[in-house]
Amino acid sequence: MGPYHPSHLLASVRSTIPTRLPTLTFARSSLPCCATRNRAFRFPSWQSNLPLSTMRLSITLVLPSLLALAGAVPGPKGGDDSGKSGTRGDDGGRGGGSGKCPEVWGAVKAELNQKFMTGTECNGLARAAIRAIFHDCGSWDQSQGLVGGCDGSLITGVTPDVELDRPENRGLQTVAAYLKDAAARHGTSVADMIVFAGNAATVLCPGGPRVKTFIGRKDSTNSAKPGGLPDVFDTAANLVDLFAKKGYSQAELAALMGAHSTSTQRFVDPSQAGKAQDSTPGQWDVKYYKETIDYAKTGKTPNNVFVFPSDAKLATYQDVGKKFEGFVNNQNKWSSAFGNAMEKMALFGNDKNNMVDCTNALG
């Protein structure tokens, strides 16, 4: 997934050595520079009659010009049909191939420290940022390869519909507006801002793990395909199958669900709007697992806690249920499992080999 490469390239390389060598002109081509380098160079028919010494001189003169030209033109864009657009600035906060995390992400984290905390707990904007990662990346499945996934389309997707306006994305409008603005101010892609901000929110929530965070995504105006996100009223079997298509085991699914430790609901049951999914939504802890299991078995919850129907079904289902039990009162075990599962999700649709590690910027 390299930087933008123009669809047509016109280059002329002229020799001015007084040996009466004709001008060499390279015609228009839509081939990327890298593919051009791999093609054998053939001399025109007129040159087959030139003395060998002259041909060597021609090669000596032309080859450096070709290499200089190739070095001056950006590499090919990964996935020509992906609909991903380039990012702003010299490297859009993506590292520019240097292998080093751009300094801008330190500035972003400093800003998020102020935005995402109220007192000693992570606030509603932070919790929405965590949810935004799931909604931007999570609709992807393995059949898509390097298309879709974490591509910013939650905010930038407008074709064939506006992704942010879909019912499943209700409640994300405020954080989406903030993240879009932050990306513009700091010169990063929206896709990278979504992932970095979500992982920053996780580590800022008391008890939250530091998830390994890579930078180097491009934004897409193509909205994610519908039906890729879980439905809170679906069956446990269907949900397990949905996540299996994304490459997740039941154990990984159980770990991901623990992010509901910091969530609140407004739209699943409007009559109970504002209720959290565990009794400590400002903290990253494992009370979610015990309280969800208790509800699944007894139908009772602590005051002001609302359990999603899907969570209750999964809490006692096969290996998912076993992992739920295993995370109860085991913060370290869950944090480690969640960190691995979230790192995996944040790379959906992207090639880690073309990205830089910015985990240290999370603090």
N, C-alpha and C positions, 0 to 999 in steps of 0.2 A: 504494500500500500504506500507507494512513493508519492512525492509531490506532483503537482499538476504538470502534464506534458501536453503541448499543443498538438492538435490533430494533424497538422500539416507542417512540414519543414522544408524550407527552401534555402539551399546553401550553394555558394559558388566558391570554388577554390581555384585561383588563377596563378600560373607560374609566369614569372617575369624574367627568368634566366634566358639570355640571348642564344638559345640553341634551337629556336624556331619550334619549340614544343607547343602544340595546339592547346587552347584553353580547355580545362576540364570543368564541366558543369554538371552538378548533381541535381537531377530533376526532383519535382515535388514527390514526397512520399509520406504516407500516413504511418510508416513503421516507426516505432520508438527507437531511440538512439541505441539502446542496448541490443535490440534485435539486429540493427543495421551492422553493428560491429561484428556479429557472428556470421554475416554473409560473406562468401568469398568475393574478392574484388577482381573483376575481369577487365583487362585492357580493351579499349575499342579496337576494331579491326585495323584502323589506320596505324596503330602503334605496333602491330605485330611485325612491321617491316623496319622498325627503328633498330639501330645498333644496341647491343646489350648494355653498353656503358650509359647510353642515353636513357634507357628504360630504368636503370638503377638510380640515375639521378632524379628521374621523375618520381620514383617511389620515395626517395629520400625527402623530396620537397613536399610531396602530397601528404604522406602519412602523418607528419607532425601537425599539419593543418587540420587533418581529419580528427586527430586526438584532441586538439585544442577546441575544435567545434563541439565534439561530443561532451567535453568537460564543461562547456559553457551552457549547454542545454539541460534543463532538469530532466530527471529520469521519468519513466512511464508511470502513469497513474494506475494504481492497483484496482482491478475490477472495473473495466470500462462501462459495464452496465449496472454498476452499483448505485449510481445516482448521488454519490458522495461528492460534495464540493470541497474546495480547498479552504484552508483557514487563513485568518488575517495575519499580518505582520511577516517578519522574515521567516520565522518558523512556527508562528502561532503558538508559542509556548510548548512546542512538541519536541524540542531537543535538537532539531536540525541535523540529526545524524551524528552529533558529537558524542553520544553515549552518556552525556551528563544531564542531570535534571536542570532545566532552565530556572534561573533565580526567581522568575515571576511567581512560581508556586509557593515560595516562602512568603511573599507578599500576600498571596491569596489566603494562605492559612492564617496569617495575622488578622486579616479582615474577618474570616470565619470565626475566629476565637471570640470576637465581639458580637457577631450576629447570632451565633448558635447557642449562647449560654445566657441563662437568666438565674442569677445567684450561683448556686453550686450545681444546678441541673441543666441538662440540654433542653431547649425549648421547642415549641411547636414547629418553628422553621427548620430546626435541625432534624426533627423527626420526619418532616416532609421531604427533606433532602435525602434521607435514607430510603424512603419510599420511592423517590424519583429514580434511583438506580434500578430498582426492580422493574419499574414501568418502562424505562428506556431500553434496558438490556434484555429483560426477561421474556419478551415475546418471541425471541429467536429460537430456532431449533437447528439441529445438526445438518439438516438438508440444505441449509442456506449458506454454509461455508463462510466465506469472508464477505458476505453481504448482510446488511441489517445488523441486529444486535445493538451494541453500544455505539450508536451513531448520531446521537443528539436528536433523533426524529421525534421524540416525545415533545420537544419544543420547536424544532425546525421543520418537522414533517407536515407538508401541505398537499401532497399528492398520493392517492386520489382524494383524500379528505384530510382535514386538520386533525392530526392525531391527538393533540391536547384536548380537543372538544369531545372526544369519545366518553361515554358514560363511565367507563372504568377508570378514567383519569380525573374525575371530579375531585376537587379539593387540592389539586396540584398547581392551580393557576398562580397562586401567590409566589410559591417557591420557584416556579418556572420563570416568572417575570424577573425575579431577583437573579437567578442563575444566568439568564440570557444577558442581562445588563452587566453582570460581573464578567462574563466572557468577553463582552465588547470592551469593557474598560481595561481589562488586563491583556487583551490581545490573544486569547486562547480559543480553541474550538469549544462549542457548547457541549459536545460529547465528553471531552476531557473534564470540563467544569462540573458536569453532572456527577461523574465518577469520583473525582477528587473531593468535591463538596460532601457527597454522601459518606465517603470513607472518613473524612475529617469529622463529620457529625458523629459517626460511630465512636471514634477514639475520644471525642469530647464528652460524650455521655459517660458519667461515672461508671467505671467497670468495663468500658468498651475496649475491644482489642484494636491493635493497629494492623489493618489489612494491607497486605502488599499491594502497592498502587503503581500501575504503569501509565505512562502518558504517550500519546501519539495517535489519537483517533481523529477521524475527519467527520464533518457534519454531513447529513443527508437531508434532502428535501422530500425524499420518498418516505411516506408513513409506513410504520410496521404493518405487517399483514394482520388482519383481525383474528381474534380467537386464540392468540398465543399466551395470554395471561390467565392465571387461574381464576375460576369462578367460586365465590365463597359459598355457593349453594350446591356445588358439584359433589359427586361421590368420591370417596377415598380412592377407589380403584382408578377412576378417571384421572384424578390428580396425580397419582403415582405414574400413570402412563404418560401424562403430559410432560412431567419433569424428566422421565426417562428419555424422551425424544430430545431433550436439551442436554443429555449426557449425565444426568444426575441419578445417583443411587437413592434408595429410600433413606439411608443414613444421612446423606447430604441434604435431602429434602427436609428432614427433621431439623437439621442444624440451621438451615435458612429460615425456617418458620419462626425461630426464636427472635428474629428482628421485630416480631409483634410485641416484644417486651417493651418497646418504646412507642407503640402506635395508639392512636385513638380513632374511633369511627364516627362518621356523621351521616353516611348515606345508606349503609346496609339496613339499618333500622332507625329512621329519622326520629322515632319516638324516644330513642335512647342516645341521641346525638351527644357527642362529647365524652362518652364513656371510653375508657382505655381497655386494652386487651390483657392487662394485668394491673396489679394494685400499685405499681411503682413505675409509671410511664416515663419519668424523667431520669431513670437509671437503667443501665444495661446489666440486667441480672437474670437469674433463672427462675424467678417466681412465676413467670409465664408458663413454664412447663408443668409445675405442680398444680397451679390453679386451673389450667386447661384440662389436665387429667381428672382433677376432682370434679369439674363440671361434666365431663364426659361420663363419669361414673355415677354422679349423684344429682346432676342438674342444678347444683348450687354454686354460686360465685360470691366473692367478696363484694362489698358495696362498691358501686360505680365501676364495675368490671363487666364488659360485654365480650363474650366468646363467639368468634365467628363459627357458623355451622360447619364449615370445612375443617377448621382446626379441631373441633370436637370429634369429628369423624376420624381424622388422621391420628389423633392422640392415642387411640387404642387399636390402630390398624397395622397388623403384620410388623415388619421391621421398623417402620416409622414409630409405632407405639413403643417398641422396645427402646429405641433411642430417646424418645421423650422421657421414659422412666430413668434412663441412664444419665440424662442431663440434670435431673432434679438434685439440688444441693451440690452440684459439681460445676461451678463457674468456669474453672480453668479448662475442663474438658470441652464444654460448649464453646467457649471463646476460640479455642484452637480449631475446632471443627467448623465454626462459622467463618473464621478468617479464611480457611482454605476454600470453602464453598463460594464465598463472595469474591475472592480473587479470580476464581474460575468464571463466574458470571460476568465480571467486569471486563473480561477479554472476549466475550461473545462477539463474533463477527470481525475480530481483529487478529493480527499476527504479532505475537509478543516479540518476535525477533526484530520487528521494525519499530519498537517502542523503547522508551527509557524508564528506568526505575526511579520513581519520585517518592518512595515510601518515607524516606527521611524527612521530607518536607512536611509530613504530617505532625512532626514533633514527637 
